[in-house]
Amino acid sequence: MTEHHSLKAMVLAMVLATTAGMALTDSPMALAAQPLTASASTADSAAPAAAGLHELQSRWANIRYQTPEARRADAFEQLYQRAQALLKAQPKSAELHTWAGIIRGSQAGAEGGLSALSQVKEARAEFEQALSIDPTTLSGSAYTSLGTLYHQVPGWPISFGDDDKARQLLQKGLSLNPDGIDSNYFWADFLHDQGDDAQARQAIEKAMAAAPRPGRETADAGRRQDIQALLKEI
């Protein structure tokens, strides 16, 4: 793997998948998205998960963009433990499992070293659990995030990296969110690393044209910086 694909670089990767999916107000977990026929008990159970999702998103952005690099790994560990506490109360929340995976993957990128290898496996397990609950969660963000993992981590015998599987997963995420900033950015990054810069440029142009996500301004701004950095390489 190149330096770009090192575990240390996974902060960039998971950043990114990490702007995962939709804004909270667009999420299936949001109360506004509940069917009009939903029972009061359904709404009551959704409210804590929606609030928890918003908390994880906000704290993740703060760590990624406003916390000194030397303190990020510990901060991500604390946030991952918070995600696990939320999941204990809402174990069937695909959205919370997706974000637990994003946080664990971000921690692996911030920390590096041998411990990162176990952390990316834990992140993979979270994404797989999310997909087993709801394959369409967060507009395909679990697929995109899992595909990013397979793309970024080393392959056998060190870890589970697999570009063929990454391609399949990233394409699945793109099919669920064809105009998304994250789905197109990660697809462009993958294509560039595969030497297909012509297709990568098309994807990156779609990422640049993606509509802003309400409530995700910090994440969108960071992603657009990553888009500009990728553009300089292709």
C-alpha positions in Angstrom: 0.0 0.0 0.0 1.1 3.6 -0.6 1.4 6.2 2.1 -2.0 7.4 1.0 -3.4 4.1 2.1 -1.7 3.8 5.4 -3.8 3.3 8.5 -2.7 6.8 9.6 -4.5 8.1 6.5 -7.7 6.5 7.6 -8.6 9.7 9.5 -9.1 11.2 6.0 -11.1 8.2 4.9 -13.4 7.9 7.8 -13.8 11.6 8.0 -15.3 11.3 5.1 -17.6 8.5 5.3 -18.3 10.0 8.3 -20.1 12.8 7.1 -22.2 9.8 6.7 -25.3 10.0 4.8 -27.9 12.6 5.4 -28.3 15.4 7.9 -30.1 14.5 11.0 -33.3 16.2 9.8 -33.2 14.0 6.7 -32.5 10.8 8.6 -35.1 8.0 8.9 -34.4 8.3 12.7 -35.7 11.8 12.7 -39.2 12.2 14.1 -40.2 14.3 11.1 -39.6 11.3 9.0 -41.9 9.0 11.0 -45.0 7.8 9.2 -48.1 9.8 10.2 -49.6 6.5 11.4 -46.7 5.8 13.7 -47.7 5.0 17.3 -46.7 7.1 20.2 -44.5 4.3 21.5 -42.6 4.2 18.1 -42.0 7.9 18.3 -40.9 7.7 21.9 -38.3 5.0 21.0 -37.1 6.9 18.0 -36.5 10.2 19.9 -33.6 9.0 22.0 -31.9 7.4 19.0 -32.3 10.6 17.0 -30.9 12.7 19.8 -28.0 10.3 20.3 -27.2 10.3 16.6 -27.1 14.1 16.6 -24.7 14.0 19.6 -22.4 11.6 17.9 -22.3 13.6 14.7 -21.6 16.8 16.4 -18.9 15.5 18.7 -17.3 13.6 15.9 -17.0 16.8 13.8 -15.6 18.7 16.8 -12.9 16.1 17.3 -12.0 15.8 13.7 -11.9 19.5 12.9 -11.3 21.3 16.1 -9.3 19.0 18.4 -5.4 18.9 18.2 -4.2 15.8 16.4 -2.3 14.5 19.4 -5.6 14.4 21.4 -7.9 12.9 18.8 -7.3 9.2 19.5 -8.3 9.5 23.1 -11.3 11.7 22.2 -12.5 9.2 19.6 -12.2 6.4 22.2 -14.4 8.3 24.6 -16.9 9.0 21.9 -16.9 5.3 20.9 -17.7 4.4 24.4 -20.6 6.9 24.3 -21.8 5.2 21.1 -21.7 1.9 22.8 -23.8 3.2 25.7 -26.4 4.5 23.2 -26.4 1.2 21.4 -27.0 -0.6 24.7 -30.3 1.3 24.9 -31.1 1.1 21.2 -29.4 -2.1 19.9 -31.5 -2.2 16.7 -30.5 1.3 15.5 -28.8 0.9 12.2 -27.9 4.6 12.3 -26.1 4.3 15.6 -24.2 1.2 14.5 -23.1 3.0 11.4 -21.8 5.9 13.5 -20.1 3.6 16.0 -18.2 2.1 13.0 -17.3 5.6 11.7 -16.0 6.6 15.1 -14.0 3.4 15.6 -12.5 3.8 12.1 -11.6 7.4 12.8 -9.9 6.3 16.0 -7.9 3.8 14.1 -6.7 6.4 11.7 -5.8 8.8 14.5 -4.0 6.2 16.5 -2.2 4.0 14.0 0.0 1.1 15.0 -1.1 -2.5 15.8 -4.0 -1.4 17.9 -5.6 0.1 14.7 -5.8 -3.3 13.2 -8.2 -4.5 15.8 -10.1 -1.2 15.7 -10.8 -1.5 12.0 -12.2 -5.0 12.5 -14.5 -3.6 15.2 -15.5 -0.8 12.8 -16.2 -3.4 10.1 -18.4 -5.4 12.5 -20.5 -2.3 13.3 -21.1 -1.6 9.6 -22.1 -5.2 9.0 -24.5 -5.1 11.9 -26.0 -1.8 10.6 -26.5 -3.4 7.2 -28.1 -6.5 8.7 -30.7 -4.3 10.4 -31.3 -1.9 7.5 -29.3 -2.0 4.3 -30.5 1.4 3.2 -29.6 3.2 6.5 -28.5 6.8 6.1 -28.8 6.7 2.3 -26.2 3.9 1.9 -23.6 5.3 4.3 -22.9 2.0 5.9 -22.0 0.6 2.4 -19.9 3.6 1.6 -18.1 3.5 5.0 -17.5 -0.3 4.8 -16.2 0.0 1.2 -13.8 2.7 2.4 -12.5 0.4 5.0 -11.9 -2.4 2.5 -10.1 0.2 0.3 -7.9 1.8 2.9 -6.7 -1.0 5.2 -3.9 -3.4 4.2 -4.8 -6.7 2.6 -4.0 -10.2 3.6 -2.1 -11.3 5.6 -2.0 -8.1 7.6 -5.7 -7.2 7.5 -8.8 -7.6 5.4 -8.3 -5.0 2.7 -9.7 -6.0 -0.7 -10.2 -3.6 -3.6 -12.7 -5.9 -5.4 -14.9 -5.9 -2.4 -14.4 -2.2 -1.9 -15.6 -1.5 -5.4 -18.7 -3.5 -4.9 -19.6 -1.8 -1.6 -18.8 1.7 -2.9 -20.9 1.1 -5.9 -23.8 -0.1 -3.7 -23.5 3.0 -1.6 -23.5 5.2 -4.7 -26.6 3.5 -6.1 -28.4 4.4 -2.9 -27.1 8.0 -2.9 -26.1 8.9 -6.5 -25.8 12.6 -5.8 -24.3 12.6 -2.4 -21.1 14.4 -1.5 -19.6 11.4 0.4 -20.7 8.6 -1.9 -19.2 10.4 -4.9 -16.0 11.6 -3.1 -15.1 8.1 -1.9 -15.9 6.6 -5.3 -13.7 9.2 -6.9 -10.9 8.5 -4.4 -11.1 4.8 -5.1 -11.1 5.3 -8.9 -8.1 7.6 -8.7 -6.2 5.0 -6.7 -7.1 2.4 -9.4 -5.7 4.7 -12.1 -9.0 5.7 -13.6 -8.7 9.4 -13.3 -11.2 10.1 -16.1 -14.0 8.5 -14.2 -12.7 9.9 -10.9 -13.0 13.4 -12.3 -16.7 12.8 -13.2 -17.4 11.6 -9.7 -15.5 14.4 -8.0 -17.5 16.9 -10.0 -20.7 15.3 -8.8 -19.4 15.5 -5.2 -18.6 19.2 -5.7 -22.2 19.8 -7.0 -23.8 18.0 -4.0 -26.4 20.0 -2.1 -25.5 21.3 1.4 -26.8 19.2 4.2 -28.7 21.1 6.9 -27.0 20.8 10.2 -23.8 19.3 8.8 -22.0 22.5 7.8 -18.8 21.6 9.5 -18.7 18.2 7.9 -19.5 19.6 4.5 -16.8 22.2 4.7 -14.2 19.6 5.7 -15.3 17.3 2.9 -15.0 20.1 0.3 -11.4 20.6 1.5 -10.8 17.0 0.9 -12.3 17.2 -2.6 -10.0 20.1 -3.4 -7.0 18.0 -2.2 -8.0 15.1 -4.3 -8.5 17.3 -7.4 -4.9 18.3 -7.2 -3.9 14.7 -7.5 -6.0 13.8 -10.6 
